[in-house]
Amino acid sequence: MAIDRIVVAALFGFLFAPACASAHAILMRSEPAAGSGVPLGKMVMSFRYNSRIDRARSQLTLTRPDHSQAVLKISADSPADLLQTSAELSVPGAYVVHWQVLSVDGHITRGDVPFTATDR
């Protein structure tokens, strides 16, 4: 009897664990793409995830070439799996957008999207 319960519990855990893990928000695509080069000027940025995210509890921070930072305003008018913003890229050099999102499973995920702005 005890072995049957252990087997059932293990099977239950095996079947449902992947479904829970898949709800973590993973960045699927970004504009700018990681490692890309973009022209100077105003840039519209977008970050698409594999699940719905809580926009009110998510944050995008831009680090400029001089290491100063700015929190970017997230647009309220986009699909539930997409963050959109814009930023002025006024100096050539290396930039990084640090993203932090709260996914529907209640977990925070974060990452970085580095890119380079050029005056060409």
N, C-alpha and C positions, 0 to 999 in steps of 0.2 A: 504494500500500500504506500509506504513512504517513498519508495523508488518511483512509483507512478506519479506522485505529486511533484517530485523533483523534475522528472521528465516533462511533465505538463508545464511547470513553471519555466523551465529552460526553453521549451518550444515557444511559449508565449513571449518571453523576452526576446528571443531570436526573431520572431515574426514582426514585433512592433518596434524594436529599437531602431531599425533603419528609417522608418517613417518619421520618428521623432527627430533624428539627426538631420534629416533632409530639410527640415524647416529653418535651420540656421541660414541667415542671409549671406550668400556668397556673391561677390561681385562677378558678374558674367561679362560685362562689356562697359567700357568707359570712353568718353570723348572729352579730353584727349585720351588716346590709348597710352598705356604705360610704355615709357621709353621713346615716345614719338617727339617730333619737332613740330612746333606750331609758330605762326607769325605773331609778332607783337600786335597789341591792340585789344579791343574788347572781345572776349571769347565766351561763348555759351558752352557750358559743360554739362554732361549728363552721365549718370552712373546707374546702370541697370543691374538688378539683383535677381536671384533665382526664386525669391518669394516676396510677399508683401512686407513692407516695413512700416514702422511707426515714424512718420515724418517729423512729428513734434518732438520726439526724443532722439532724433538723429542729428548728426553734425558733420559739416564739411569745413575743413580749415586749410587755407592756402599758405604755404611757406614760400616766401620769395627768395631770390638769389642772395639778398643781404641777411637772410635768416629771420626777417621780421615775419609776423604771422597776421592773418586776417580770417575771422570767422565769416564764411560765405552764407548769404541768405538763401535758403532753400525755397524754391517755388512751390506754392500750394496747388498749382494747376498742372498736375502730371499724374500718370497712372500710379497705382499703389506700389509697384515694384521699381519705380524710377525716381531718382533725385535729380533735379535740374537746378542750375544756378548760372551765374555769369561772373566774370572777373576781368579787371583791366590788367593786362600784362604790359607794363610800361618799360621794363628794363630787360635786356637780353640776359639769358642765363638759365640756370637750373631751378625749376619749380617743383613742388610736391603738393598734391592734395591728399590730406589725411582724412579718411572717412571713418565714421563710427555710426553704426546703425543698430536699432533695436528691431529684431525680427519678431514675427508673429508667435514664435515659440518662447518669447520672453528673454532670449539670450542676446547679448551685445556682441557684435563682431566688428572688427576694424581692420584697416589696411591702408596702404599708401599707393598713390599713382604718381610716379615721377615723370616729368617731361621737360623739354627744353624749349624756350621761346627765343626766336631769332629775329633779326631785323630785315630779313630777306623777303 
